[in-house]
């Protein structure tokens, strides 16, 4: 179990670097949406019991910051949170509804940290005059915090199988998203 979590953190960290995530095609990515939840179509890899873990979603946070972006009022449209379909799998012989709820909650948690990153960019926009290194640092901080939170979520909900804890997390995550609504993509 610990080895699995460590491998997932390493894999997640590698994909989060903008150079790798930018290599993905736009067709391969689906942006986070408040109104459109994950479906089976968002998982390009379909597995069967015992072939792998029940489900895994690979998220990518891409950003394009530089030049005169310090003049930007906010960075909401400069930072994208997506699921990478071809790097995500789901066991179609398992409880797919439960797995989709679990993965959607992870996607929502990723959106919380994406919004925090947008907020941090806005608050530090004048530092961008000195270069984009500050954006890299803020992104790294945000994604490290997300990775830690993901472990807490997995541990507390037992990967979404503890229904009561899962519901508690869903409620908390929605509250946090509302608190950061000014930093949603379309705002």
Secondary structure, 3 states (H helix, E strand, C coil): CHHHHHHHHHHHHHHHCHHHHCCCCHHHEEECCCCCCCCHHHCCEEECCCCCCCEEEEEEEEECCCCCHHHCCCCCCCEEEEEEEEEEEEECCCCHHHHHHHHHHHHHHHHHHHHHHHHHHHHCHHHHHHCCHHHHHHHHHHHHHHHHHHHHHHHHHCCCCCHHHHHHHHHHHHHHHHHCHHHCCCC
